[in-house]
Amino acid sequence: MTTQTQRLLRVRTERMVAGVAGGLARYFGIDPIIVRLIFVGLGLVNGIGVIIYLVLWLLMPNEDAAPTDNNLDVAIGEMRAIVERLLTEIRDVFHRL
């Protein structure tokens, strides 16, 4: 009899930003929208939802990450890429004005 340990991972398929909500939803067996609503609610009430999301983004490995990958470096690289993309889009909007 083999049992497989379920791990808390960021997913690629249910990703809107970093896959944290999708990973939590898969881990707990619930709909990702519920997890996203919880994060938004906590973010609006006292801002803790944003902090929790960022911490989980840094700590949770990607589902396709190699065991030898440094998750912190990967997550910081992803954050940098998202911020750069957002800044480029904002610059483009202002250039069109």
C-alpha contacts under 8 A as a table, 3 or more apart, distances in Angstrom:
res1	aa1	res2	aa2	distance
6	Q	27	Y	7.21
7	R	27	Y	7.24
8	L	23	G	6.41
8	L	24	L	6.78
8	L	27	Y	6.02
8	L	60	M	6.68
8	L	61	P	7.89
9	L	20	V	7.65
9	L	23	G	5.29
9	L	24	L	7.61
9	L	27	Y	7.98
9	L	60	M	5.51
9	L	61	P	5.37
9	L	62	N	5.56
9	L	63	E	5.29
10	R	18	A	7.10
10	R	19	G	4.71
10	R	20	V	5.05
10	R	21	A	7.82
10	R	22	G	6.81
10	R	23	G	4.57
10	R	24	L	7.71
10	R	57	W	7.74
10	R	60	M	6.01
10	R	61	P	5.95
10	R	62	N	4.66
10	R	63	E	5.76
11	V	14	E	6.05
11	V	15	R	6.39
11	V	19	G	4.92
11	V	20	V	7.13
11	V	22	G	5.99
11	V	23	G	5.21
11	V	62	N	6.18
11	V	63	E	5.56
12	R	15	R	5.40
12	R	19	G	6.13
12	R	62	N	7.65
12	R	63	E	7.32
13	T	19	G	7.88
13	T	22	G	7.86
14	E	19	G	6.16
14	E	21	A	7.88
14	E	22	G	4.88
14	E	23	G	7.70
14	E	32	P	7.40
15	R	18	A	5.85
15	R	19	G	4.16
15	R	20	V	7.55
15	R	21	A	7.71
15	R	22	G	6.21
16	M	19	G	6.40
17	V	20	V	7.93
18	A	57	W	6.64
19	G	22	G	5.16
19	G	23	G	5.97
19	G	57	W	7.97
20	V	23	G	5.11
20	V	24	L	6.17
20	V	53	Y	7.01
20	V	56	L	6.73
20	V	57	W	6.12
20	V	60	M	7.56
21	A	24	L	5.13
21	A	25	A	6.00
21	A	32	P	5.80
21	A	33	I	7.98
21	A	35	V	5.53
21	A	36	R	5.84
22	G	25	A	5.03
22	G	26	R	6.12
22	G	32	P	5.11
22	G	35	V	7.77
23	G	26	R	5.17
23	G	27	Y	6.10
24	L	27	Y	5.03
24	L	28	F	6.15
24	L	32	P	7.62
24	L	35	V	7.27
25	A	28	F	5.29
25	A	29	G	5.61
25	A	30	I	4.89
25	A	31	D	5.72
25	A	32	P	4.93
25	A	34	I	7.98
25	A	35	V	6.39
26	R	29	G	4.95
26	R	30	I	6.48
26	R	31	D	7.78
26	R	32	P	7.64
30	I	34	I	7.34
31	D	34	I	5.62
31	D	35	V	7.13
32	P	35	V	5.17
32	P	36	R	6.22
33	I	36	R	4.99
33	I	37	L	6.07
34	I	37	L	5.13
34	I	38	I	6.27
35	V	38	I	5.06
35	V	39	F	6.34
36	R	39	F	5.09
36	R	40	V	6.16
37	L	40	V	5.01
37	L	41	G	5.93
38	I	41	G	5.05
38	I	42	L	6.08
38	I	49	G	7.74
39	F	42	L	5.20
39	F	43	G	5.95
39	F	49	G	4.78
39	F	50	V	7.01
39	F	53	Y	7.30
40	V	43	G	4.91
40	V	44	L	6.10
40	V	49	G	6.58
40	V	50	V	7.95
41	G	44	L	5.21
41	G	45	V	6.10
41	G	49	G	7.33
42	L	45	V	5.19
42	L	46	N	6.15
42	L	47	G	6.11
42	L	48	I	5.84
42	L	49	G	4.46
42	L	50	V	7.68
43	G	46	N	5.85
43	G	47	G	3.98
43	G	48	I	5.59
43	G	49	G	4.22
43	G	50	V	5.43
44	L	47	G	5.85
44	L	49	G	7.87
45	V	48	I	8.00
46	N	49	G	7.69
47	G	50	V	5.76
47	G	51	I	6.99
48	I	51	I	5.09
48	I	52	I	6.08
49	G	52	I	5.13
49	G	53	Y	6.03
50	V	53	Y	5.10
50	V	54	L	6.19
51	I	54	L	5.18
51	I	55	V	6.15
52	I	55	V	5.14
52	I	56	L	6.07
53	Y	56	L	5.18
53	Y	57	W	6.03
54	L	57	W	4.95
54	L	58	L	6.33
55	V	58	L	5.18
55	V	59	L	6.20
56	L	59	L	4.97
56	L	60	M	5.56
57	W	60	M	5.68
57	W	61	P	7.97
57	W	75	A	6.53
58	L	61	P	7.85
58	L	71	N	6.98
58	L	72	L	5.47
58	L	75	A	5.40
58	L	76	I	7.17
59	L	71	N	6.85
59	L	72	L	6.73
60	M	71	N	7.31
61	P	65	A	6.52
61	P	71	N	5.51
62	N	65	A	5.11
62	N	71	N	7.85
65	A	69	D	6.47
66	A	69	D	5.34
69	D	74	V	7.56
70	N	73	D	5.53
70	N	74	V	6.45
71	N	74	V	5.04
71	N	75	A	5.99
72	L	75	A	5.17
72	L	76	I	6.07
73	D	76	I	5.19
73	D	77	G	6.09
74	V	77	G	5.10
74	V	78	E	6.24
75	A	78	E	5.03
75	A	79	M	6.15
76	I	79	M	5.00
76	I	80	R	6.09
77	G	80	R	5.08
77	G	81	A	6.21
78	E	81	A	5.11
78	E	82	I	6.22
79	M	82	I	5.17
79	M	83	V	6.15
80	R	83	V	5.21
80	R	84	E	6.07
81	A	84	E	5.13
81	A	85	R	6.11
82	I	85	R	5.09
82	I	86	L	6.15
83	V	86	L	5.08
83	V	87	L	6.09
84	E	87	L	5.11
84	E	88	T	6.14
85	R	88	T	5.11
85	R	89	E	6.24
86	L	89	E	5.08
86	L	90	I	6.15
87	L	90	I	5.04
87	L	91	R	6.10
88	T	91	R	5.10
88	T	92	D	6.16
89	E	92	D	5.05
89	E	93	V	6.30
90	I	93	V	5.13
90	I	94	F	6.40
91	R	94	F	5.19
91	R	95	H	6.10
92	D	95	H	5.05
92	D	96	R	6.30
93	V	96	R	5.29
93	V	97	L	6.69
94	F	97	L	5.21
